[in-house]
Amino acid sequence: MLGWVRVVLLSQSSKRKATYAVLFAYVVALLAMLRPHIWQIASLVERFCTSSVNVRSSHETYDMLTSWISSRGIDNASRSHLVKLNTDRGALADRTESVRRPLKYVANSGVFLFWYKGRLLRYQATQDTSGYFKENNIAITCLGRSGTILKDLFQDCQREYVCRLGNKITIHGHSGGQWTDNRKSEARPLSTVILNQREKALLVDDMKDFLNPTTRSWYTQRSLPYRRGYLLHGPPGTGKSSFSLAIAGELNMDIYVVRVPSVDDESLKCLFAELPAHCVVLLEDIDAVISAHSRESEAVHSNEQPSFGDEKKRVTLSGLLNELDGVSSAEDRVLIMTTNHEMKLDPALIRPGRIDKKVSFALADRDTVSQIYCWVFQSPSETGADAQPCGTENGLLQAQAIQFAHQVPEGVFSPAEILSFLVPYRHDPDAAHQSVETWVESRQKTGRNLS
């Protein structure tokens, strides 16, 4: 009897083994059959069964994402990193003497997986070399057709990034037609920009009034383009760019700086196409714009026929106007133009509607010199964001400032020149008084190049 039981059990075991062998053979055959199509299947799954968000390195969201990833050590799973100097003030404050220039590592290329709120996400870094500039791209992908988890991730990145920035603004530079430089800088107090107090107050109030939600509603109700332009003109060193950076901080807006002499129409078009809706746009040296009138004028002065094909490519008046108020131009922005030569500007560029307010930044008069003197020599407790130079509580400093201002001729030196002279004497005001007359004479004898 036991023998028959043993035979039956062995028979059943053999059948199970045979069944498993058949199933295994089927699986191997199926995989062999699908092997030529495995990448197509993976592509179909990624196309129809996943959601993704793509970020380019030229956008500030790239910094937001990489900072969040690095702060949690998630990018340690990457086998390729881009190393650069860490310019974050928090990291610099925590450095030891042995690490004077701390390093920052960012996942540069490749793919790795990480968990976020119980969901498995894929991080894929690639480099786009198809254009003139190489650009790093990051794609975050999740399973499922809903991208809600990805939106949650980027909201977390944004909150942490904004909290870390604090009172900083982002200054965006460019290389050709691409925004490439995202420099973080502490917002500069407006009190540190020496300008006629009444003129400065009117200008700041005008900008704040423009950005008021009720003003936007007023523009919308009347179908007016919601944008405003300002022209800051005057000699070099009078504070035009400094004021632009300070007002961006005051308005809590990022600033995009375009060096007009370094771009052409195509580059300018690319830059304006990437501008966000709510920002300050600074066009430096706007007098570099070429108009037909300026080309003919240059040809007359040089006794030559106007040439339109041999000159270096620069921004033309028509190209700039298309970006400023064309059909595709953006709204909800503050536009600031600066120039050292207002008389060179084409009237069409600065007509009302394009430039709504002009502000002259002049060479230093006695009041300006006095303000600069007070700003340099007042105590640190008096140099806060709301501090005013030469407060009435410091009578001695006021008297010294007035005396110093009378030693400097009016309308001859720029505020930057006055400041450059005073800074070396910041701990010795008496030495500044003793040396200023000699400095004035030497500057007037040798001549001053303001260009």
C-alpha positions in Angstrom: 0.0 0.0 0.0 2.7 2.4 0.9 4.5 1.6 -2.3 1.4 2.7 -4.3 1.2 6.0 -2.4 4.9 6.6 -3.1 4.4 6.0 -6.8 1.3 8.3 -6.9 3.2 11.2 -5.2 6.2 10.8 -7.4 3.9 10.9 -10.4 2.2 14.1 -9.3 5.6 15.7 -8.5 6.8 14.8 -12.0 3.7 16.3 -13.5 4.2 19.6 -11.6 7.8 19.8 -12.7 6.8 19.2 -16.2 4.2 21.9 -15.9 6.7 24.4 -14.5 9.1 23.4 -17.3 6.5 24.1 -19.9 5.6 27.5 -18.3 9.3 28.4 -18.1 9.7 27.5 -21.8 6.7 29.6 -22.7 8.1 32.6 -20.8 11.5 32.2 -22.4 9.9 31.9 -25.8 7.7 35.0 -25.1 10.7 37.1 -24.1 12.7 35.9 -27.1 9.8 36.9 -29.3 9.4 40.3 -27.7 13.2 41.0 -27.4 13.3 42.9 -30.8 10.4 45.1 -29.7 11.4 45.7 -26.0 12.4 49.3 -26.7 9.2 50.0 -28.6 7.2 48.6 -25.7 9.1 50.7 -23.2 8.6 53.7 -25.4 4.8 53.1 -25.6 4.6 52.7 -21.8 6.5 55.9 -21.3 4.4 57.7 -23.8 1.0 56.6 -22.7 1.4 55.5 -19.0 3.7 58.2 -17.5 3.8 61.9 -16.8 6.9 64.1 -16.8 8.1 67.7 -16.2 11.1 69.1 -18.1 13.4 71.8 -16.8 16.1 73.7 -18.7 19.3 75.0 -17.0 18.7 78.5 -18.4 15.5 78.7 -16.2 15.5 79.5 -12.5 13.4 76.4 -11.9 16.6 74.4 -12.6 18.3 75.9 -9.6 15.1 75.3 -7.5 15.0 71.6 -8.4 18.8 70.9 -8.1 18.9 72.7 -4.7 16.1 70.6 -3.4 17.6 67.3 -4.8 21.1 68.1 -3.4 19.8 69.2 0.1 18.4 65.7 0.6 21.3 63.8 -0.9 19.1 62.2 -3.5 21.7 63.0 -6.3 24.2 60.7 -4.6 22.7 57.9 -6.6 24.0 59.6 -9.8 27.3 58.4 -11.2 28.0 61.7 -13.0 28.1 65.1 -11.3 28.9 68.7 -12.3 31.0 70.4 -9.7 31.1 74.2 -9.2 31.8 76.7 -6.5 29.0 77.1 -4.0 28.1 80.8 -3.9 25.2 80.4 -1.5 25.7 82.7 1.5 24.5 80.1 3.9 27.1 77.6 2.8 29.8 80.3 2.9 28.8 81.3 6.4 29.2 77.7 7.7 32.6 77.1 6.0 35.7 76.4 8.0 39.0 78.1 7.4 40.3 75.1 5.6 37.5 75.2 3.1 37.5 78.8 1.8 35.8 78.0 -1.5 33.2 75.2 -0.8 32.1 73.0 -3.7 28.6 72.2 -4.9 27.8 69.0 -6.8 24.9 68.7 -9.2 23.8 65.5 -11.0 24.9 66.2 -14.5 23.8 63.2 -16.7 22.3 59.8 -16.4 19.2 58.3 -14.7 18.4 57.4 -11.2 15.2 56.8 -9.1 14.0 58.3 -5.9 11.0 58.2 -3.6 8.7 61.2 -3.0 5.6 61.0 -0.8 5.5 57.2 -1.4 5.8 57.5 -5.2 8.7 56.3 -7.2 10.0 59.1 -9.5 12.7 59.0 -12.2 15.4 61.7 -12.5 17.0 62.0 -16.0 19.6 64.5 -16.8 20.7 65.1 -20.4 22.6 67.7 -22.3 21.3 69.5 -25.4 24.0 70.2 -27.9 21.9 70.9 -30.9 22.0 74.7 -30.6 24.9 77.2 -30.4 24.9 76.9 -26.6 25.1 73.7 -24.7 22.2 73.4 -22.2 21.5 70.9 -19.4 18.0 69.5 -19.2 16.3 67.6 -16.4 13.2 65.4 -16.7 11.3 64.2 -13.7 8.9 61.3 -14.6 6.3 59.3 -12.7 4.0 56.4 -13.5 0.4 57.4 -14.2 -1.2 59.9 -16.5 -1.8 62.4 -13.6 1.0 64.8 -12.9 -0.3 66.0 -9.5 2.6 64.4 -7.7 5.1 66.3 -9.9 3.3 69.6 -9.3 3.5 68.9 -5.5 7.2 68.2 -5.9 7.9 71.5 -7.6 5.7 73.4 -5.2 7.9 72.1 -2.4 11.0 73.0 -4.3 9.7 76.5 -4.8 8.7 77.1 -1.2 12.1 75.9 0.0 13.9 78.0 -2.6 12.0 81.2 -1.8 12.6 80.7 1.9 16.3 80.2 1.3 16.5 83.3 -0.9 15.1 85.6 1.8 15.6 89.2 0.9 17.6 88.4 -2.3 16.7 89.2 -5.8 17.8 87.3 -8.9 19.7 89.3 -11.5 19.5 87.6 -14.9 22.3 88.2 -17.4 22.6 86.8 -20.9 25.0 85.5 -23.5 23.8 86.4 -27.0 20.1 85.4 -27.2 20.0 83.1 -24.2 19.5 83.9 -20.5 22.5 82.2 -18.9 23.4 84.0 -15.6 21.2 83.8 -12.6 23.0 85.7 -9.9 21.5 86.0 -6.5 22.1 89.3 -4.7 20.9 90.9 -1.5 18.3 93.5 -2.3 20.0 96.9 -2.2 18.2 99.5 0.0 17.0 102.5 -2.0 18.5 104.8 0.7 22.0 103.8 -0.6 21.2 105.2 -4.1 22.1 108.9 -3.9 19.6 110.8 -5.9 17.5 113.9 -5.4 15.1 112.8 -2.6 12.0 114.4 -4.2 12.8 113.0 -7.6 13.5 109.5 -6.2 10.3 109.5 -4.1 8.2 110.5 -7.2 9.8 107.8 -9.3 9.4 105.0 -6.7 5.8 106.0 -6.0 5.0 106.0 -9.7 6.3 102.4 -10.1 4.5 101.2 -7.0 1.3 102.8 -8.2 1.6 101.0 -11.5 2.0 97.6 -9.9 -1.0 98.2 -7.6 -3.8 95.6 -8.5 -6.3 98.4 -8.8 -4.1 100.0 -11.5 -4.0 96.7 -13.4 -7.8 96.5 -13.2 -8.0 100.1 -14.5 -5.8 99.3 -17.5 -7.8 96.1 -18.3 -11.2 97.8 -18.2 -10.0 100.3 -20.7 -8.2 97.8 -22.9 -4.8 99.5 -22.5 -1.5 97.6 -22.6 -0.5 97.0 -19.0 3.2 98.1 -19.1 5.2 101.2 -18.2 8.5 102.5 -19.4 11.2 104.7 -17.8 14.2 106.4 -19.3 17.2 107.1 -16.9 19.7 109.3 -18.6 22.8 111.1 -17.5 26.6 110.7 -17.5 28.3 107.5 -16.4 28.6 106.9 -12.7 25.5 108.8 -11.7 23.6 105.8 -10.4 21.3 104.7 -13.2 22.1 101.0 -13.0 22.4 101.1 -9.2 18.9 102.6 -9.0 17.5 99.9 -11.3 18.8 97.1 -9.2 17.6 98.8 -6.0 14.1 99.4 -7.3 13.9 95.7 -8.3 14.6 94.8 -4.7 12.1 97.4 -3.4 9.4 96.0 -5.7 10.4 92.4 -4.9 10.8 91.6 -8.6 13.6 89.8 -10.5 15.5 91.9 -13.0 16.6 90.9 -16.5 19.5 92.9 -17.7 20.1 93.3 -21.5 23.3 94.9 -22.7 22.0 96.4 -25.9 25.4 96.8 -27.6 26.0 93.0 -27.3 22.8 91.8 -29.0 21.2 92.0 -32.5 17.5 91.7 -33.5 17.4 88.0 -33.4 19.1 87.7 -30.0 16.8 90.4 -28.6 13.7 88.5 -29.9 14.9 85.3 -28.2 15.5 87.1 -24.9 12.1 88.8 -24.9 10.4 85.5 -25.8 11.7 84.0 -22.5 10.8 86.9 -20.2 8.3 86.1 -17.5 5.2 88.2 -17.1 6.1 90.0 -13.8 9.6 91.4 -13.8 11.9 94.4 -14.3 13.6 94.6 -17.7 16.7 96.8 -17.9 18.0 97.8 -21.3 21.5 99.2 -20.7 23.1 101.7 -23.2 19.9 102.0 -25.3 21.6 104.6 -27.5 23.4 101.7 -29.2 20.2 101.0 -31.1 20.7 101.6 -34.9 18.1 103.6 -36.8 18.2 104.7 -40.4 18.6 108.3 -39.2 21.7 107.5 -37.1 23.4 105.6 -39.9 22.9 108.5 -42.4 24.1 110.9 -39.7 27.3 108.9 -39.2 27.9 108.7 -42.9 27.5 112.4 -43.3 30.1 113.1 -40.5 32.5 110.7 -42.1 31.9 112.0 -45.7 30.9 108.5 -46.8 27.9 106.9 -48.2 25.7 105.1 -45.7 26.5 101.4 -45.6 23.9 98.9 -44.5 25.6 95.6 -45.1 29.2 95.8 -43.7 28.5 96.9 -40.2 28.5 94.7 -37.2 25.1 93.3 -36.4 23.3 95.3 -33.8 19.8 96.0 -32.6 17.8 98.0 -35.1 15.1 100.5 -34.0 12.4 98.5 -35.8 13.5 95.3 -34.1 13.5 96.9 -30.7 10.1 98.5 -31.2 8.6 95.2 -32.3 9.6 93.7 -29.0 8.5 96.6 -26.9 5.0 97.1 -28.2 4.4 94.6 -31.0 1.5 92.1 -31.1 3.6 89.5 -29.3 5.0 91.8 -26.6 4.4 90.8 -23.0 2.6 92.9 -20.4 2.8 93.3 -16.6 6.4 94.4 -16.6 8.5 97.5 -15.7 10.8 98.5 -18.5 13.8 100.7 -17.7 16.2 102.1 -20.3 19.5 103.7 -19.5 21.7 105.9 -21.6 24.6 108.3 -21.3 23.6 110.2 -24.4 19.9 111.1 -24.5 20.3 113.3 -27.6 21.3 110.3 -29.7 18.0 108.5 -29.1 15.5 108.4 -31.9 12.3 110.3 -31.0 10.2 107.3 -31.9 11.9 105.2 -29.2 11.1 107.6 -26.3 7.7 108.9 -27.3 4.9 108.7 -24.7 3.5 105.2 -24.6 6.9 103.7 -24.8 8.6 105.9 -22.3 6.2 107.2 -19.7 8.7 109.0 -17.4 12.2 110.4 -17.9 14.6 110.9 -15.0 17.8 112.8 -15.3 20.8 111.5 -13.3 23.1 114.5 -13.1 26.7 115.0 -11.9 27.0 115.7 -8.2 25.8 119.0 -6.8 26.6 120.1 -3.3 23.5 118.3 -1.8 24.5 115.1 -3.5 28.1 115.4 -2.3 26.8 116.1 1.2 24.6 113.0 1.1 27.5 110.8 -0.1 29.7 112.1 2.7 27.1 111.3 5.3 26.5 107.9 3.9 30.2 107.0 4.1 30.9 108.3 7.6 27.7 107.7 9.5 27.7 104.9 12.1 26.6 101.4 11.1 23.4 101.8 13.2 22.4 104.7 11.0 22.8 102.8 7.7 19.7 100.7 7.7 17.3 100.2 4.8 15.2 103.2 5.8 18.1 105.4 6.9 18.5 108.9 5.5 22.0 110.4 5.0 22.8 113.3 7.4 20.0 112.7 9.9 19.2 115.8 11.9 20.3 114.1 15.1 23.9 114.2 14.0 24.7 117.9 13.8 28.5 117.5 13.7 28.3 115.1 10.7 26.0 117.5 8.9 28.5 120.4 9.4 31.4 118.3 8.2 29.4 117.2 5.1 28.5 120.8 4.2 32.2 121.8 4.6 33.3 118.9 2.4 30.7 119.7 -0.2 32.0 123.3 -0.5 35.4 121.9 -1.3 34.1 120.0 -4.4 33.0 122.0 -7.4 29.4 121.4 -8.4 28.4 119.6 -11.6 31.9 118.3 -12.3 32.3 114.9 -10.7 29.9 111.9 -10.8 28.6 110.4 -7.5 30.7 107.3 -8.3 33.9 109.4 -8.4 33.1 111.1 -5.1 32.4 107.8 -3.5 35.6 106.3 -4.9 37.6 109.1 -3.4 35.9 108.9 0.1 36.0 105.1 0.6 39.8 104.9 1.4 39.3 107.6 4.0 36.1 106.0 5.6 37.9 105.7 9.0 39.6 109.1 8.8 37.3 112.0 7.8 39.9 114.6 8.6 42.3 113.1 6.1 39.5 113.3 3.5 39.1 117.0 4.1 42.8 117.5 3.8 43.2 115.6 0.6 40.1 116.6 -1.3 41.5 119.8 -2.8 44.6 118.1 -4.1 42.4 115.3 -5.6 40.1 117.9 -7.3 43.1 119.7 -8.8 44.8 116.5 -10.1 41.5 115.3 -11.6 40.9 118.6 -13.4 44.5 118.8 -14.7 44.6 115.2 -16.0 41.1 115.4 -17.4 38.2 113.0 -16.8 37.1 110.2 -19.2 33.4 109.5 -18.4 32.7 107.3 -21.4 
